[in-house]
Amino acid sequence: MTHNIIKTENYLLVVDDSEIKEGDYRVNIQRGYVKLVDDAPEYYNQRNDVFKKVIAHLPLNNSPILEGVDLLPPLEQEDDVEKLALYWYNKSGKLSPKITEITAFKSGYNKAKEKYKYTEEDLRKAWNAAYIDAMSIDEETYKPLFFEDFIQSLSQPKMPIGFECQTFDTGDDKLDGTHVLGIRTTTNPQGQTVWVGKYI
């Protein structure tokens, strides 16, 4: 089960069209702000083209957790080179890796990451941006594309656009005979519910 993610300045959000009740959090999808519903939930339900119920979130920029709303797992900041080394080593069919082999993998990986900083996708973006910039020259409104700013933007961390949940069969049936799927969750050390799955 895949959910789209809405990014605001302070949160990554998963929303749905379910009924908004007092005590829920809602997001204004046009303006990108999140608020606790403490008055007139019927108004927000009538305007479901603008207001959506927040069903999961990940705080950004040290924003507060939305109490009572499930969490999304933390974003991975860096590649876990140790895990990658073990993964590829185990895939080769060997039972136990040697320290020198793991160290060699990590060194090679880090050197390649340093040398090949930009991907083919990044090059396509740069090419398209330059082409569009060149084709849209209007002397009155022209704002030149600054190459250094564009390259810097490619180095920014990528934000996910969706979340693919792990699911389980709840054992309940729908009217059409299909099974109801639940979202697999876990509990973090603070006792908060966290969705299990992967970012897209």
N, C-alpha and C positions, 0 to 999 in steps of 0.2 A: 504494500500500500504506500503510495507516494503522495506527499503533500507539498504544495508550493510554499516557498518561504517569502515573506514580506520583510524587507530590511528597512528599519527606521534608523535614526541617528543613535538610538540607545538600545535597540533590540533586534534580534532575528525572531520573527513571529510565524507561527502556524495558526491559521484561522479557519473557521468554518461558518456555515450559515445557520447553525443551530440557534435555538431561542436564547436570547440574552436575558439574564435574570439579574436582580439586585445582588451585588456581591461578586459578579463576574467582571472580567476586564474586557474592554472593547477597544478596537482600533478604528480610527477614522482613516480609511485607506486613501483618501484624497489628500489629506494633510499630514499623515504619518505620525499621529500622536496617540498614545495609549492612556486610557483613563479607567479608573474603577467606577463601576455603575452603582451609584448610590441614590439615584433618583429616576423616576419615569422610564423603566426599561421598555415599556411599550413603544415609546418614541423611536428608540434605536432599532427595535424589531420592524417597525413600519418603514424605516429608512435603511433596509438591509443592502441597498446598493452602495451605501457609504460606510455603514458601521458593520463590523464583523466581530464575532466572539473570538477571543484569544484562547486557544486550547493548548498551546505549548510555546515556550519562549527560551531564548538565550540572551541574558543581559550582555550588553557591550559597553565599553567605556566606563566601567565600574558603576553601572546603573543598578538600582535595587532589583531584587528578585520580586516577581509578582506573586504575592502570597496566594497559595491555593491553585496555582496554574502549573501544570507539568513543565519540567525543564527539558530542553534539548541537550545532548551531550556537548562537552567543550569542543571547540574547534582545534584541530591539530595544528600546532604552530610550525613545527619543523618535521621533516621526514625522520622516522625512527630508524636510523641506519643500522643499529644493532638488530632490530627485528627483520629488516630487509636482508641483512647478511645471513641470518639464521634461516629465513624462509628459502632463499636461493640455495643455501647449503643443503638443507633438508630435501629440497626438490631434486637435488642431484643424486639422492639415494644413499648418501653417506650417513652413518649413524651419529658420530660425534665430531663436531668441527674442531680444528686445531686453532689455537690462539693466533698463529701467524696468518692463517687463511682468513679469519674474521677481520684481523687488522688490515690485511691487504685489500679486502673488499671495501672496508670503510674508507681507506685512503683513496682508492680508485674512484669510489662514488663521490667523495667530497671534491676531488680534483676535477672530475667531469662536471659536477654541479657549478663549480667556480668558472670553468672554461666555457661551458655551454649554458650560459645564464638565461638566454632567451630561447623560446620554443618556436617551432614553425608557425604556430597560431599567433604568437606575438609578432612575427615578421609580417604575416598577412594583415594584422591590424595596423601596423605601421605603414605598410604599402597602401592600404585602403584609405587611411587617414590622409596621407600625403596626396593621393589621387583626388580625393574629394576636395581637399584644400585647394589644389591647383585648378580644379574645374569650377570652383565657386568664386573665383576672383571677380569681385565687383569693387571698383576703386573707392566707392563711397562707403561701403560697409565692410571692407576687407580687414580681417584681423588675422595676421599670419600665425600659422601653426608653429609653435616653438618646439623644435625637435627634442631638446633636452627635457622639457616638461613632459612631452609625450613618452619618452623612454622611461622617465621616472615613474609615470603612471603605470607602466607595465610591471614595475618592481613591487607595486602595492600588493598586499595579500589578497588573494581571490576570495570572494564571499560566495557561499553556496546559494543556489537558486531553489533547491528543493531538499526534502528529507525522505528517504525511503525507509519506512518502518519495518522492523521484523514483526510478524504477526503470529497469532495462534488461533486455533479453532476453539471458539467458546463452548461448543457443544449445543448451541441454540440453532434452530432452523428459522429461516425466513418463510414467508407465505409461499414463495415460489419453490421452496425445497432446497435452496442453497444455504450454506452454513454462514453464520455470523463470525466475522474475524475480529479479534481484539488486538490492540497494540501491545507488543511485549515491552515491559518496563522493568526497571531495576530501582533500587533505592540507594541514594548516595549516603555518605557518613552523617550528613545533617538531617537525614530522614525525609528528604525530598524525592518525589517520583521523577525519574529520568527516562525518557524514551530510549529504546534500543534500536539501532539501525545505522545508516550511513548517510552522509551528506552527498548531494549531487551538485 
